Every structure is written in structure tokens, then in C-alpha cells.
């Protein structure tokens, strides 16, 4: 079977001017389009050449999609772009437009995982470059669309607040994706949110570009479906372009960009493409497409189509088009050979450098006048302080503005700071986190709220695959610092069940680089939240997990004791690694967090009556675990009980026990945890959640061993 390369080599010299060809084209732009397309095509061939020699590690190519180069030529270099992994033509065109001569080499360095790769530093193959305003995306399942939406919204907020961003005031966000991933809930949610914003008249200048090659790996898109779906988005202008019609392509692309730039409203460009070389180098396309189907697409090659228009305009002949094609082959392959000797990352420390935790200094605050505060009140006051002192801070989520949150934690903030800084979102966690991702890139420090921990699982990839990975895949050149507030954990009375009492944090604890804090007591909440805010300012993704059951608690042992409130304070900062220590008992140390701190302190009173004195250690930080502090405290005791309100399997307690074992702790270690169960509604929850009585019993047994 003839390959696409053989087809192009055979076809280009046969091109002759067509008598009915249009002549109203910008020949300079058209020639640049052809050059970018050819460069991208030969980079795809080079990727396979490198892989065959065991030197290349990525072969998802852009062959057949090179019509997207039109976007690189007609957009501004300063327009932020979040690209589909087949947007090689766009990357090549923008690189050339920016006057950079290293575009070919930059892609090749990424393909061979070279440490000198200017974007990821050898960590992944991505299209990205700070000098080109291309923000690196792995772009699987269209996971970058919510971020693109958030960036567009952030540009709109910046204009409304009179703030400058890293992007020009008239910037357009480009976001490309495939027709198959357009069906994923992430894409559907982002496009729905774009239509929602358009309906409300809120500025959000994003051009969504669907690169439609009619197939997702081996599954064909139903004929006409992507266009029907994209054309029916309310309030969003839809344009379509054929990749094998360069003249129409440039006209439609320019019109789409102009419309979004002038209106500041989202738009859609539906770009019909083809896919050559299969899904990736390992894909045996003949297993699901016939030879006739594969070769029929050759007639739609955008590269040949552009060459034909240049021949029509007497800019090229068929032979000179082939000469240009072969010249760029030589250029690309010479560069491919030259990158073989490039150094790779050579140590775990080097690989993980962008994930390193920045330093945050511990600061002791001071008490202020005023009534003592519950956990909810302490968080509310600290959010108000951050909004007051840091004009780039935003607070948003479902019901956080007008209502002030389901539990009143954000009450009064919208009235005080306005609807552009404290606002309600639509009911979609992917959009909430995408808004945070994008507004962070626009220069804001977002504090989004996820209403319940169980709701996070609808959108956890926005943290795992997008938020926490950005610094890693850009070698720290791009960051999206944020503090995600989540109401969670269990023990909520009178209103519960699984969705409102979720005690699993495993999904958060294993995300590289993510910081997870849990405030147990109102005295700690301000210092932990300020620390997260400072870490976010330095680019870290932080999660602030708030125990719902403790929001409005006031007492610990008996009505009126006020031991679960705290005096107002200012200035405290509690950095990662610093634990809280309650009591001075020497018999057993209880290591815990969240509701476990509350339960353990109550249990301590019961144990004291039995002649057992304990110390309670509140971890405060669950990711990274404060291992050094845990070991230091526990070495002063002969017995350790890990009190874990999360599930016994994959719970926090496993990490604590492992840390003690690895540190060769010589004393006895025991553990109590909640059952491996979803949490039922009503009193049955007490049957599977860790109880105060279980803590007392386990401590008593351990103390008497």
C-alpha cells in the first residue's frame, strides 16, 4: 500500500495551474501556510524514525491536520493557546511568525525527552513554549477545555476589575481538540459553560477549534454529528472550514478570530481534517479501515491542497513544490540526528524538581478583640482578610455568593467585595476547577469551593491531570496556584449519606505536588489557610479540606465549655510539616487529624479517668505527610495509636504507619480506622465510622500491653 509520503512525492510534481482558480488570496500567508504544513509533516516522519532507533518516545502525529497552521498564522503570538496533540501545524506556524528559528529543534528535543527541551525539560512531549504563548497540555479527553474557558473568563474579569494580565487586553484564547473527545463530559461541560456565559453576556474570548478527522482511534464519528452538536450551542457563533480548501480555510479562520476578538464572546471553528499514519506509531490502522478508505483520504491532504493553490497563483511549480518538500525533509532529519546525543534527566531529584514544595515561614499571630469563633467563622474571617489584603484573590463555587455557602462559610463576602471577586458558578465541578485553572493563568489567585468532597470525584482529573501537572510539564515555567476549599469528611448529623459524608481522601493524597491541609480546630484554620494561600502564590495547587461536622461546633466535653472555638487572631501562618500537639500524657500518643482530633481529645478525657494519660497529635497536613514531625514526636513514646477517620484500606493511617516503620520506630504501633464502606444514611453511619468508644478501647488495650 502506498504511504502518504509516497503519495505526496508522486503527486506534487504533477500539479498544474487550474484554469478556474481563484486569485484573491494573500500569497505571503499562503506560502507560510505551506511551509508550516510541510515542517509539521516531516516532524511526524522524524518521530517514527526516532522511535525505530529507540530514541523517540512519542508518535501521535499531526499528519492530515496541518490545516490548523492557519490559526498559527492568523492569530497573534500573544494569544494564549491550549492545543490538541495534533496541532503541530499551528505550533510550526506560530513559531515562524514569532521569528524563532528553533521551532523544529524544540519539537525534536521534546520527542527524545531531552533535558534541553525548552518546554517540559524532558518530562513529556507537549506543544508548548512561553515565548509563543502556548501553554503545554497533554490534552487527553479534552481535559484542557475547562482551563481554556477559565482563562477566557479570567481575561474578562481582569478587564472588569481594571487589572492587567500577562496577555494583551484584546487577547483571544485558542483551544483545539478532536472530534472524538468532543463527546467527553469534560468537553461537553466546558462548551455548555461557554454557552451559559454567552447567554449571561459575560466576556469570555475563547475560540474553540474542533479538529474533526472523523475518527477516534478506531471508532468513527457518526457522519455529521460533530457539526450538528457544535452548531447548536446557544449564543456561540459557529463557523466551519475544510482543511483541503486553503482559501476558504484562511477566510473562515480569520473571520472566527476577528469575531471573538471584537465581541469578547466564545466562538467555535469546526475544522474538517483527515488523519494520516494512524492514531499513533503503534496503531495498525489496517485492522479497522480498508486500504481503499485509507488511500481515499489522500485526496484531502491539506499540504497538497495548499501547494495546488500556490501553483495556481504561479508562486510554485509542481517541481519546486516537491523541492521545497524535500528540502524541509533534509532540514528536519539533520536536526533529528543532531538531537540524538542530547542529555536526558538523570535522577529522581531532577525529574521531580518542578514539584518541590517552596518554603513558607512559620509566623506566630496575635489575638484580637471579639467573640470566639467556630471553625466556619474562623474560615470566613480569614477569607475576608485575604480578599481585603490581596486584590487578586477570587472566591467562587456553587452557592458561595448570594447564599453565602450551604453552611454559611462564605456569608457576607459577596456583599463586601462585589460579584466579580465572589461569585456563584453553574453546577459543574469540572467548570469550577477549570475556572480556577484559567483565572490562575490570568494572574488571579483563585479559591474555588467544591460543595462536598464526594462531588470532587466528578472532576478530580482537573486536579490530577491539569492543575497539578502544569508545573511538571512546563518545567516550572507555567503554574496555576490555587486553594481549593472542599467541605468534607463525615460525622454530619441529620443530613448525610454518602454524598454529604465522604471520608475518602485517597484520590487527593497520591497526586504529585498537591498540598492537602485539614483544619481540625478553629484556632488552626486561619494559619493553615494563610499558608495555603502563600503556597498558591508561589504556584502550588492546594486543597483545604474542611470537616463539615465541626463547622459550627462550640463545645468539646460538655455544653458551654467553648473548647471548640477560638479567639480572633491575625497573622498566624502554619507551614507544611508543622503538627499540632495537645496534652502531655506519656502513656500513648494518638496521631490523628480532622474529626479524629475532636474524637481523640474527647477520648482523652475518658482515658484519664481510667488512669491512662495520652498526647494527641493533629497532623494538619495530609499531603505531603509531615513525616519528620510524626517520627520526632513518636520517638518520645513507647506506644502509638493511629486514629484514622478515613477508610481502613487506602486511608491516611496506612501512610503514618509506613512512615514509622521506615523510620525504624522501636515502640508498639496500632491503628483504628473507619470501615471499608460507603457511608449510609441515618444512624447506620455509626456502624461503619470510627467512634470515640473504639478509640478508648484501642488505647486502653495498647496501654496495657
N, C-alpha and C positions, 0 to 999 in steps of 0.2 A: 504493500500500500504506500502511495506517495505521502511524504510528510509535508507539513505546512511549509517548512523551509524549502524543500524541493519545489513545491508549487510556486512560491514567490520567485525563486531563482529562474524558473521556467517561464513565468508569466510576465515579469517586469519588462524584459526586452521586447516583448510582443506588443506593448502598449502603443497605440497610435492616437493622434488627436481625433476627437469625436466632432462631427460637423455641427451638432446641435448643442454643444457645450455652453454653459453659462460663463460669462466673463466678468461678472460683478463680484469678485472675491478679492480679499486682501492677500496678495501673493506672498508678502513677507510673513504674515501669520501662517499661511498655508504651508510654506516651506518649513517654518519652525515646527509645525504640527508633524510633518513627515519625519523630520529629524528625531523628534522626541519618540515617535512611534517606533522607528527603527531601532533606536537605542534601547528602548524597553524590550523589544522582541529579542535582541541579541543578549540582553542580560538574562532572559529566561533560558536561552540556549546555554549560556555560560553556567547557570545554576546547575543544570543537569550534567554538564561537563565536570564541574567541581565535585558533584556528588559521586559520579562514576569513579573518581580518583580518591574517594574517601575524605575529601577536603571540604565539601559543601554539605550543609545540613538542612536545606530548605528548598523545596521545588514547587511550591504553589506559585504559579506564574500569572502574568497579565496578558499573555498572548490571546489576541482576539478582542481584548478590552481596551486597546490602545487609543480608541476614540476619546477616552477620558482625558487625554492630553489637552483637549480643547479647554477644559476647566483650568488647567495649569497655565495656559497661555492668556486666557481672558480674565481670570481673577487677579487680584493684587497679591503680591508676595506677602503682604501684611495681613491677608485674610486668613484667620486660623483655619486649619484643615485637619479633619479626623478621617482617615482614609480606610477604605476597604483594602484587603490584601491583594486585590488585582488592580490597584490604581497606580501601576508602575509608570504608565504614560504620563499621568498627571505629575508625578514626582519628577520625572525627567524634564518635562516642560517647565515646571516652576523653577527647578534648579538652573536651567538655561536662562530663564527670564531674569533670575537674580544675578546673572553674570558669574555663576560659580562654574569652575572647570573640574570640580571633583565629584560631579554627580554620579558618574559611572563607578568610580572607585568607592564612593560611600556605600553604594548598594552591595558591591562585591565584598567589602570588608564585613558587612552585616551577614552576608551569605556564608562566609567562612568563620564566623564567630570570632573575629579579630578583636583584640583588646583596643585597637585604634579605631574601631567603628565609631564614627562621630555621634551616633545616637545612643545606642544601648551599651556601648563599651564591651561588646562581645557577649551579651546576655541573651539576645534574641534577634531574629530577623524581623525588622519592622520598617515601615516607611515613616521616617521622621527626621526632623532637623530644626533646631532652634532658629537658624538663620533663614529658614524657609517658612517659618510659622506652621510647620507640620508637626502636630502633636502625636507621638507614637501610640498606635493602637494595635492590639492583636486582632481585633475586630471579629472575633468569633461570635456567631449567632447575633450579630448586630448589637453587641453589648455596649458599643460606644455611642449609640444614638441618644440615650438619655443624657449623657455628658454633653453632647453637641447641643441638645436642647437647652440644657442648663447654662452653657456658655452664652448662647444667644440671649437667654433671659437675663443673664448677668450683665451683658452689654447694655440691655435695655434699662436695668436697674441703675447701672452706673450713670447713664445719661440722666435719668430722673433725679438722681441724688447729686448730680454735679461732680461726680468722681471720674478721674482719669484711669484708664486701664492700660495694659501692655499693648492693646490693639487700637488702631485709629477709630475715631468716633463713627465713621461710616463703614466699619468692617462688616463683612459677611462671613458667617461660619459655614464652611463646606463640610458636608458629611456624606461619604459614599458607602454603599452597602450592596449586597447581592439580592437577586430576586427571591432566592430560596429563604434566606434569613429574614426577608421582609415579613414572612409569616410567623416569625417567632414572637412570643408575647412581649419581649423586650422592645422590638421594633414597633409592634402594634401599639404598645403603651406610649412610646415616645411620639409616634405620629398622631395618636389621639390627643396627647397633651399639647402638641403643636397646634392642632385644630382648636382645642379648648382655649389656648392663649389668643389665637386669631379671633375667635368668637368674642372674647372679652376685650379685644383691642389692645392687648399688651404687647409692647415691642419685643420681637424675638427674631432677629435676622439670621435665619438658618436656611441654607439651600440643601435639601435632602436629595441625593443623587442615587437613584436605583440603577445599578449596572446589571441589566437584565440579559443574561445569556441563556435563559430558558431551561436551565437545569441546575439542580443542587446535588453535587457529587454524581449520583446515578439516577436521581429521581427528577423527572421532567416536571416543570411548572405547567399547570393546565393552560392551554392556549388562551391568551388574552387576560388571564387572571391578574397578574401584577398591575397591568394598566387599569383595569376596572377598579381594583382596590385603591390604587393611589389617586385615581381621578375623582374618587368620591369623598375625599377628605374635605369636610366643610370648611370654607373660608380660606383654603390653601390653593393658590394658583398652580395649575398642573401644566407642564409642557413635556412634549415627547420629541426625541431625536433619534435618527437612525445612525448607527456608527459607521455604516458604509456610504453615507451621504455627507461628505465633509462640508459642503457649502451650507446645507441645512443644519448640520451639527453646530457649526460656528454661530449661525444666526440664532438658533434656539438657545444655545448656551449663553451667548451674550445677553439675550433678552431676559433669561431667567435670572442671571446675576444682577442685571440692572433693576429688575422689578423688586428683588429682595433688598437691594441696597437702598433704593429710594423709598420703599414703603415701610421698611423695617419689619415686615411680616414674613413668616415662613413660606417657602415655596418648594415645589417638587419638580425635579427634572428626571424623566424616565428615559434612560439611555439604552436603546436596543443594541446588544452586542452579541458576539459569539465567543465560544471557549475552545481554544486550541490546546493541544498537549495534555488533554485530560484534566482531572481535578488537580493532580499533583504528580510528581515523578513516579510514584508507586501505583498509580491508578491505571489499571488495564481497561481502557475505555471500550475496547472491542468486546468486552464481556457484556455490555448493556446497550451499545449503539452499533448499528451496522456500518460497514465500510462506506456504503452509499450515503448514509446520514452524516458521517464524519466529513467526507470529502465534499458534500453539498455545501457545508458551511464555508469552505474555502472561497467560494464566490462572494462571500460577505466580508472578506478580510478588510478591515479599515485601513491598513497600511497600503494595500494595493489600490484601494479606492482613492486615497489621498494622492498617491503617485499618478493615477489617471487624470485627476483634475489639474495637477501640475503639468502633465504632458499636454492636456487640452489648452493650457494657458501658454504653452511654448516656453515654460520655465525649465522643464526637463524633457529629455527624450527617454524612451524606454531603456536604452542602453545606459544613459547617465543615471537613471534611477537605480538600475542594478549596480552600477559602480558605487553610488552612494551607500547602497545597502551593504555591499561587500567591504567598503572602507570602514564602516562602523563595526562590522563584524571583527575586522582586524584590530580596531582600537579597543573594543571590549575584551577580546581574547588576550591581547597583550597585557591589559590591566589584570585580567583573571589570573594569568600566570604570575604576575608580579605580587599578588596578594598571598600566594601560597606560603611564603616564608614569614608572614606576619605572626607576631606573638599572640597567644591566647591567654585567657585568665588562668592563673596557675595556683590558686589557693582558695580555700573556703572564705577566708577573710576578704580577698579581692572580689569574689562573686557577690558577697553579701554587703559590701561597703555601702551601697545606697540605702540599705535597710537599717543602718546603725541608729541607735537611739541617741538623740542630742542631749546635752546636759541641761538640766533645769535645777536651779539653785533652790535649796530649802529656805523658806522665809517664815519666820515666826510673826504672826499678826498681832493685833491688839484688840481687846474687847471694846465695843462701842455701846452707847446707851440705847435702850429699847427693850421691848419684851422678848423673852426667849422664843426661839424659833423651832418649828418642826423641820423635818427633812425637806418637805415640799417648800416651806417658806425660806429655808436657807438657800435652796437652789434658785428659787425665784429672785431673791435679793442679789445673788451672785450674777445671774443672767442680766439683771438690770444694771449692775455695776459694769459688766463687760460691755454692754451696749452703750452705756454712757461714756466710758473711757476709751473705747475702741470703735471709731466710726465705721470701720469696715466689717463689723460683726453683723451677721444676719441670723434671725431665729425664725424657723418656719416648719410646717408639717400639717398634718390633719388636725383641725380644731384648735390649733395653738393660739390663734389671734383673737377672733371675736369672742369665742367661748373662754379662752384662757387655758385650754387643755382639759382633758377629761377629768383630771384630778386637781385642776386649778394651779398647776405648777407655773404656767406662763401668764397667769391672770394679771391684767393691767399693763402688760408690756406693749401691746399694740397701741393703746391709747397714749402712752407716754412717748413712744419712739416712732410711731407712724407706720402706715401699711406697706411702705417699701422696705422696711427693715424687719418687721414682724408680720408675717402673712400666712394665710391658710393656703394649702395646696389641694389639688384634687386627690381623690382616694386611690393612690397608686404608689406603693413603696419604691418601685423602680424609678418613678419620676421624682420622688422626693430625694432619693440619693443621687440621681442624675443631676438634679438642680444643684445639689451640694458640689458635685464634681465639677460642673461647669462654672458656677459662680466663684469657686476657688480659683479656677484658671483666670477668671476675670478680675482677680485681685481682692475678692472678699474673703472673710473668714466665716464660713457657714456653720451654724449649729442647728442641723435638722433634727426633728424628732420622729422616731418610729413609735407609734402609739402603744404597741405591745411587742414584746420580744418574739412571740410566735409569728407576728406579721413580717418580721425581718426575713424569714425563710422564703418569702415570695420574691425577695430581691437581693439575697445575700451575694450573688455574683457581682453586683455593683460595688460591693466592698472588696471581695476576693479577687475578681478578675480585672477590675478597673481602678478603684481607688488605691488599694494597697500596692498595686503592681506598677503604677505610673513612674514612680521614682526609680524602681528597679529597671524597667525597660528603657529609661532615658538616662541612666547613669546619674541620676540626681539632678538633671538639667530641667526637668519639669516636676512639679509637686502639686498636690491638691490637698493641703492641710484642712482638716475639718474636725469637729467634735460632734459625733452622732449620739444624741441622747435617746436612750431606749428605756421605757418603763417595762420592767420585767421581774423575773423570779416569781416565787409562789407565795402561799400563805394569805392570799387575799380572801377575806371573809365576805360571804353574802353575794359575791359576784365573781364567778370563777369559771371552772372548766379549763380545758387545755389552752384555748386561745387567750385567756386572760391570766393564766397561771402557768407560765412556761419556765421550767427550771433547767433547761439545757443551754450551755454556753460553748459547747464543743466547737461549733461552727466558727466562733469568733476567736477561740484560743489557738487555732492552728493556721491563721493567716499570717504569713511572714511580714514583719514590720508593723503590724497593727498593735495599738496600745489599748488595753482594756482596763478600765477603772470601775470599782464598785464602792460607792459611798455607803457605809453602814449607819453611821451616826451623823446627826446634823452638824456636829462640831467639825467633822472631817470634810463634809461636802464642799464647802467653799474652797478649801485648799486644794482638793483633788480637781475640782472643775477649773480653777485658775491654772493649775499645772497642765491639764489637757489643752487648755486654750493656748498656753505658751508653746507647747509641743506642736500644736496645729499651726501656729505662726511660723514655726520652723519647718513646716511641710509634712508633719506626721498625721496619719489618719488615726483618730482616737474614738473610742466608744465609751460613753459614760452610762453605765448600766445602773438604773435607779430601782431599788427594791420597792415595788408598789405597796406592799403591806406595811412598810414603815413610813410612807409619806406623811401620814397625819398622826403617827404615834406620839404620845407625850410622856407616857409613864413606862417604867421598866418592871418594878416589882409590885407596886400597889397604886391604886388610884390616887392621883395628886402628887406623886413623888417627883414628877417633872424630869426624870433622869434621861428621857429620850428627847430632850430639847437642848438647845444651846444658845448662849448669849450671842447677840450680833457681834460680828468681828470684821476686821478689814485687813487685807494684806497677806494672809496666810497662803503659803504655797507648799504643797506636799509632793515632792518629786517621786517618780517611779523608783521602786526599790525600798521605799520607806514604809515600814509596817506600823500598825498601832498596837500598843501593849496595855492591857488592862489588868490590874491586880499584881500581887507579889507572892502568890502561893507557890510552894515548891514541890508539891506532890505530883502534879500533872500539868503539862502545858497543852491547852486546846488551841489548835491552829484552824482558823475559820475565816469567814467573810460574809457580807450581806446579812440576810436574816439569821444566818448561823451565829453571827456576833451577838445579836439580840438574844437568841435562844441560849447560847453558851453563858452569857452573863446572868441570865435568869437561873440556869442550871447551877452556876457557881454558888448562888445563894443557898440552894437546896443541899449542895455538896458540903458547904461549910457546916451545915447542921449535922452532917454525918462525919465531921472531923476530917474532911478532905479539902485542902486549900489548893486552888488552881490559879494559873495565869491564863488569860485569854489573849491570843494574838490575832489581830484583824489584818488579813493580807492586804486589803485595799486595792492592790494591783493584781490582776489575774493574767495579764499578758503585757510584757513578759513577767513571769512569776518572780517575785523578789527572793530568789533562791539564796543569795548571800545572807540576807537578813533572816530568813527562815532558819538556816543552818546555825547562824550565830546565836539566835535566841534558844533554839532547841538543845544546843550543846550544854546549856546550863541546867538541863533537866534529865532525869533518868527515864521519863515516860512522856510520850507524845500521843495525843489523840487528835486525829484529823477529823474535823467536823464539817461535813460537806453536804450542803443542801441540794446540790445537783445530783444527777443520777450516778449510781454506783459504777456503771460502765461508762467510760469516756468522760467521767466527771473531773472536777478540779482536784479532788483528793488524790487521784492517781498521780498527778504531776507533783504534788507535795511529797508523797511517799517516795516517788522515784528520786526526787532531789535529795532526800535524807539518805536513801540507800547509796546513791552515787557519792555522797559526801562521807560515807562510812560512819554514819551516826551509830554510836555504840549502845544506845538505850533501846527500850521497847517502844514499838510503834503499833498503833491500832487505828482503825478507821470506822466511822459511821457515816452513812450516806442515805439519800432517798432511794427508793426502789427504782428499778428499770421499767418505768411505767409512764404512760401519759397520765396527766392529772385529771381525775374525774370531777364531775360537778357535785357540789354539796359536801356533806360530812364524809363521804367516801374518800375525799382527798387526804384526810388524816391517816388513812391506812397505808398510803404509799409515800407520804412526805416524812422526812426526818422530824422527830419530835423531841421536845425537851426531856421527856422521860427516857428516851433512848440514849440521849447524851449523858444523863445522870447514871444510867445503868452501865454504859460502856466505860465511863470514867471510874466508877466505883470498882468495876472488875479489874481495870488496868492498874488502879492504885493498890489493889490487894494482891497482885501477882508477885 
